[in-house]
Amino acid sequence: MYTFLLFFAANPEGGGNASGLIFLAAIFLVFYLFIIRPQSKKQKEIQNKVAAIKKGDKIVTSGGIVGLVTSIDDDSVMLEIDKDVKVKLLKNAIVDVNPQK
């Protein structure tokens, strides 16, 4: 354990800062590759699906409501949840389009 701590301790001659900076850069790279990049890809995919939404598509909202699209406006859609039950919601509340039709 003591040798492990000595490995990350600053060099008395002043050269220890470079290894700490490389370690910090490696952590940021791992976060970018495994967390930030996949999340932004998924967000772009959802935005493309919402932009291409059409009447009759099955969607899921952020509140967990599943239904069929009956009409589309510029920033909202009319969603039929059940027979004769319709809800108007904003497009940014849509989480998924065409889930297991």
Residue frames as a rotation matrix with the C-alpha (Angstrom) as fourth column:
MET 1
0.574 0.819 0.000 0.00
0.819 -0.574 0.000 0.00
0.000 0.000 -1.000 0.00
TYR 2
0.451 -0.465 -0.762 2.81
0.192 -0.783 0.591 2.37
-0.872 -0.413 -0.264 0.89
THR 3
-0.653 -0.717 0.245 4.55
0.369 -0.018 0.929 1.83
-0.662 0.697 0.276 -2.47
PHE 4
-0.092 0.720 0.688 1.25
0.987 -0.027 0.159 2.55
0.133 0.694 -0.708 -4.24
LEU 5
0.809 0.394 -0.437 1.02
0.496 -0.856 0.148 5.91
-0.316 -0.336 -0.887 -2.49
LEU 6
-0.010 -0.901 -0.434 4.61
0.113 -0.433 0.894 6.69
-0.994 -0.041 0.106 -3.35
PHE 7
-0.486 -0.141 0.863 3.87
0.822 0.261 0.506 6.01
-0.296 0.955 -0.011 -7.00
PHE 8
0.280 0.709 0.647 1.26
0.840 -0.508 0.192 8.80
0.465 0.489 -0.738 -7.12
ALA 9
0.541 -0.153 -0.827 3.11
0.563 -0.665 0.491 11.18
-0.625 -0.731 -0.274 -4.82
ALA 10
0.979 -0.191 -0.074 4.74
-0.194 -0.742 -0.642 14.24
0.068 0.643 -0.763 -6.34
ASN 11
0.457 -0.889 -0.035 8.32
0.771 0.415 -0.483 13.84
0.444 0.194 0.875 -7.40
PRO 12
0.478 -0.291 -0.829 10.65
0.612 -0.567 0.552 15.88
-0.630 -0.771 -0.093 -5.15
GLU 13
-0.637 -0.769 0.061 12.41
0.556 -0.403 0.727 17.18
-0.534 0.497 0.684 -8.27
GLY 14
-0.392 0.554 -0.735 9.14
-0.392 -0.823 -0.412 18.69
-0.832 0.127 0.540 -9.59
GLY 15
-0.848 0.007 -0.530 8.25
-0.517 0.212 0.829 16.23
0.118 0.977 -0.176 -12.40
GLY 16
-0.848 0.506 0.157 5.13
0.362 0.770 -0.526 14.69
-0.387 -0.389 -0.836 -10.79
ASN 17
-0.268 0.799 -0.538 2.60
-0.357 -0.601 -0.715 17.07
-0.895 0.000 0.446 -12.30
ALA 18
-0.504 0.031 -0.863 2.82
-0.862 0.044 0.505 15.60
0.053 0.999 0.005 -15.81
SER 19
-0.928 0.167 -0.334 1.71
0.141 0.985 0.102 12.14
0.346 0.047 -0.937 -14.70
GLY 20
-0.579 0.754 -0.309 -1.22
0.377 -0.088 -0.922 13.63
-0.723 -0.651 -0.234 -12.79
LEU 21
-0.258 0.445 -0.858 -2.28
-0.696 -0.701 -0.155 15.60
-0.670 0.557 0.491 -15.85
ILE 22
-0.720 -0.041 -0.692 -2.09
-0.580 0.583 0.569 12.51
0.380 0.812 -0.444 -18.06
PHE 23
-0.889 0.419 -0.187 -4.17
0.455 0.753 -0.475 10.57
-0.058 -0.507 -0.860 -15.52
LEU 24
-0.364 0.767 -0.529 -6.81
-0.008 -0.571 -0.821 13.32
-0.931 -0.294 0.214 -15.48
ALA 25
-0.363 0.175 -0.915 -6.92
-0.902 -0.312 0.298 13.41
-0.233 0.934 0.271 -19.29
ALA 26
-0.909 0.007 -0.417 -7.35
-0.139 0.938 0.318 9.62
0.393 0.347 -0.851 -19.39
ILE 27
-0.681 0.713 -0.166 -10.30
0.477 0.260 -0.840 9.82
-0.555 -0.651 -0.517 -16.98
PHE 28
-0.186 0.605 -0.774 -11.96
-0.496 -0.738 -0.458 12.50
-0.848 0.298 0.437 -19.14
LEU 29
-0.609 -0.107 -0.786 -11.40
-0.780 0.260 0.569 10.37
0.143 0.960 -0.242 -22.26
VAL 30
-0.944 0.286 -0.166 -13.03
0.310 0.940 -0.144 7.35
0.115 -0.187 -0.976 -20.62
PHE 31
-0.397 0.835 -0.381 -16.03
0.253 -0.300 -0.920 9.46
-0.882 -0.461 -0.092 -19.54
TYR 32
-0.258 0.276 -0.926 -16.36
-0.796 -0.603 0.042 10.87
-0.547 0.748 0.376 -23.07
LEU 33
-0.749 -0.135 -0.649 -16.15
-0.578 0.612 0.540 7.49
0.325 0.779 -0.536 -24.80
PHE 34
-0.845 0.352 -0.402 -18.44
0.421 0.902 -0.095 5.56
0.329 -0.249 -0.911 -22.47
ILE 35
-0.343 0.748 -0.569 -20.95
0.728 -0.171 -0.664 8.15
-0.593 -0.642 -0.486 -21.20
ILE 36
-0.220 0.253 -0.942 -21.12
-0.206 -0.956 -0.208 11.43
-0.953 0.149 0.263 -23.12
ARG 37
-0.791 -0.187 -0.582 -20.78
-0.585 -0.045 0.810 10.17
-0.178 0.981 -0.074 -26.71
PRO 38
-0.854 0.518 -0.043 -23.36
0.472 0.808 0.353 7.33
0.218 0.281 -0.935 -26.54
GLN 39
-0.241 0.797 -0.554 -25.86
0.676 -0.272 -0.685 9.59
-0.697 -0.539 -0.473 -24.79
SER 40
-0.303 0.107 -0.947 -25.55
-0.447 -0.893 0.042 12.31
-0.842 0.436 0.318 -27.44
LYS 41
-0.955 -0.024 -0.296 -25.94
-0.276 0.442 0.854 9.70
0.110 0.897 -0.429 -30.21
LYS 42
-0.627 0.767 -0.139 -29.10
0.777 0.603 -0.179 8.38
-0.054 -0.220 -0.974 -28.57
GLN 43
-0.159 0.553 -0.818 -30.48
0.292 -0.765 -0.575 11.92
-0.943 -0.330 -0.040 -28.19
LYS 44
-0.620 -0.117 -0.776 -29.87
-0.637 -0.503 0.584 12.68
-0.459 0.856 0.237 -31.89
GLU 45
-0.956 0.272 -0.107 -31.58
0.166 0.805 0.569 9.41
0.241 0.527 -0.815 -32.86
ILE 46
-0.344 0.868 -0.359 -34.65
0.824 0.095 -0.559 10.29
-0.451 -0.488 -0.747 -30.79
GLN 47
-0.236 0.214 -0.948 -34.76
-0.179 -0.968 -0.174 13.81
-0.955 0.129 0.266 -32.29
ASN 48
-0.863 -0.113 -0.493 -34.66
-0.501 0.058 0.864 12.33
-0.069 0.992 -0.107 -35.80
LYS 49
-0.781 0.619 -0.082 -37.48
0.606 0.783 0.142 9.90
0.152 0.061 -0.986 -34.97
VAL 50
-0.167 0.734 -0.658 -39.63
0.603 -0.452 -0.657 12.69
-0.780 -0.507 -0.368 -33.51
ALA 51
-0.467 -0.059 -0.882 -39.00
-0.477 -0.823 0.308 14.89
-0.745 0.565 0.356 -36.54
ALA 52
-0.853 0.093 -0.514 -40.15
-0.441 0.399 0.804 12.06
0.280 0.912 -0.299 -38.83
ILE 53
-0.759 0.612 0.225 -43.26
0.167 0.517 -0.840 11.19
-0.630 -0.599 -0.494 -36.81
LYS 54
-0.813 0.544 -0.207 -46.45
-0.388 -0.242 0.889 10.62
0.434 0.803 0.408 -38.80
LYS 55
-0.003 0.923 0.384 -50.09
-1.000 -0.003 0.000 9.82
0.001 -0.384 0.923 -38.19
GLY 56
0.792 0.402 -0.459 -50.60
-0.409 0.908 0.089 6.26
0.453 0.117 0.884 -36.96
ASP 57
-0.225 -0.931 -0.286 -47.19
-0.155 0.324 -0.933 5.92
0.962 -0.166 -0.217 -35.30
LYS 58
0.761 0.352 -0.545 -47.10
0.434 0.349 0.831 4.37
0.483 -0.869 0.113 -31.86
ILE 59
-0.072 -0.800 0.595 -45.17
-0.164 -0.579 -0.799 6.49
0.984 -0.155 -0.089 -29.33
VAL 60
0.276 0.041 -0.960 -44.11
0.909 0.313 0.275 6.48
0.312 -0.949 0.049 -25.68
THR 61
0.612 -0.022 0.791 -44.05
-0.099 -0.994 0.050 9.71
0.785 -0.109 -0.610 -23.65
SER 62
-0.480 -0.851 0.212 -41.70
-0.266 -0.089 -0.960 10.66
0.836 -0.517 -0.183 -20.85
GLY 63
-0.263 0.478 0.838 -44.54
-0.964 -0.099 -0.246 9.96
-0.035 -0.873 0.487 -18.41
GLY 64
-0.860 -0.164 0.484 -44.88
-0.201 0.979 -0.026 6.40
-0.469 -0.119 -0.875 -19.67
ILE 65
0.203 0.979 -0.036 -48.05
-0.337 0.035 -0.941 6.88
-0.919 0.203 0.337 -21.70
VAL 66
-0.848 -0.399 0.348 -48.25
0.139 0.466 0.874 4.72
-0.511 0.790 -0.340 -24.82
GLY 67
0.218 0.973 -0.070 -50.61
0.143 -0.103 -0.984 5.58
-0.965 0.205 -0.161 -27.68
LEU 68
-0.117 -0.141 0.983 -51.20
0.971 0.193 0.143 6.22
-0.210 0.971 0.114 -31.37
VAL 69
-0.781 -0.202 -0.591 -50.66
0.096 -0.974 0.207 9.57
-0.617 0.105 0.780 -33.05
THR 70
0.097 0.895 0.435 -53.90
0.836 0.164 -0.524 10.92
-0.541 0.415 -0.732 -34.54
SER 71
0.845 0.101 0.525 -52.75
0.422 -0.729 -0.539 14.40
0.328 0.677 -0.659 -35.62
ILE 72
-0.049 -0.954 -0.295 -49.58
0.982 -0.101 0.161 16.47
-0.183 -0.281 0.942 -35.70
ASP 73
0.979 0.204 -0.020 -49.01
0.200 -0.972 -0.124 20.21
-0.044 0.117 -0.992 -35.22
ASP 74
0.525 -0.827 0.201 -45.76
-0.338 -0.420 -0.842 22.18
0.781 0.375 -0.500 -35.34
ASP 75
-0.502 -0.783 0.368 -44.72
-0.617 0.026 -0.786 21.50
0.606 -0.621 -0.497 -31.76
SER 76
-0.416 0.419 0.807 -47.41
-0.718 0.393 -0.575 19.14
-0.558 -0.818 0.137 -30.45
VAL 77
-0.816 0.221 -0.534 -49.20
-0.237 0.714 0.658 15.90
0.527 0.664 -0.531 -31.29
MET 78
0.123 0.886 0.448 -52.62
-0.991 0.085 0.105 14.48
0.055 -0.457 0.888 -30.51
LEU 79
-0.834 -0.498 -0.239 -52.27
-0.451 0.864 -0.225 11.04
0.319 -0.080 -0.945 -28.96
GLU 80
0.336 0.937 -0.099 -55.04
-0.732 0.326 0.598 8.46
0.592 -0.128 0.795 -28.68
ILE 81
-0.585 -0.563 0.584 -54.45
-0.811 0.402 -0.425 6.46
0.004 -0.722 -0.692 -25.52
ASP 82
-0.745 0.490 0.452 -57.64
0.294 0.850 -0.437 4.39
-0.598 -0.193 -0.778 -25.53
LYS 83
-0.446 0.661 0.603 -60.88
0.818 0.027 0.575 4.35
0.364 0.750 -0.553 -27.48
ASP 84
0.455 0.655 0.604 -62.24
0.482 -0.751 0.451 7.93
0.749 0.086 -0.657 -27.43
VAL 85
0.801 -0.311 -0.512 -59.50
0.372 -0.411 0.832 9.11
-0.469 -0.857 -0.213 -25.03
LYS 86
0.452 -0.633 0.629 -57.16
0.666 -0.230 -0.710 11.66
0.594 0.739 0.317 -26.62
VAL 87
0.569 -0.411 -0.712 -54.33
0.517 -0.494 0.698 13.72
-0.639 -0.766 -0.069 -25.14
LYS 88
0.831 -0.385 0.402 -52.47
0.144 -0.548 -0.824 16.63
0.537 0.743 -0.400 -26.69
LEU 89
0.705 -0.653 -0.277 -48.79
0.388 0.029 0.921 16.74
-0.593 -0.757 0.274 -25.75
LEU 90
0.607 -0.581 -0.542 -45.61
-0.709 -0.704 -0.040 18.51
-0.358 0.409 -0.839 -26.77
LYS 91
0.803 -0.329 -0.498 -43.16
-0.198 0.640 -0.743 16.76
0.563 0.695 0.448 -29.07
ASN 92
-0.184 -0.955 0.232 -40.32
-0.630 -0.067 -0.774 17.16
0.755 -0.289 -0.589 -26.58
ALA 93
0.038 0.272 0.962 -42.21
-0.930 0.362 -0.066 14.80
-0.366 -0.892 0.267 -24.21
ILE 94
0.901 0.271 -0.338 -41.82
-0.401 0.816 -0.416 11.92
0.163 0.510 0.844 -26.69
VAL 95
0.228 -0.820 0.526 -39.23
-0.679 0.253 0.689 9.36
-0.698 -0.514 -0.499 -25.63
ASP 96
-0.741 -0.447 0.502 -39.64
-0.007 0.752 0.659 6.63
-0.672 0.485 -0.560 -28.25
VAL 97
0.002 0.693 -0.721 -41.39
-0.937 -0.250 -0.243 6.17
-0.348 0.676 0.650 -31.59
ASN 98
0.380 0.313 -0.870 -42.80
-0.715 0.697 -0.062 2.85
0.587 0.645 0.489 -32.92
PRO 99
-0.537 -0.593 0.601 -42.01
-0.836 0.469 -0.284 0.67
-0.113 -0.655 -0.747 -29.90
GLN 100
-0.934 0.062 0.352 -42.84
0.047 0.998 -0.050 -2.95
-0.354 -0.030 -0.935 -30.77
LYS 101
-0.531 0.757 -0.381 -45.71
-0.848 -0.468 0.250 -2.23
0.010 0.456 0.890 -33.17
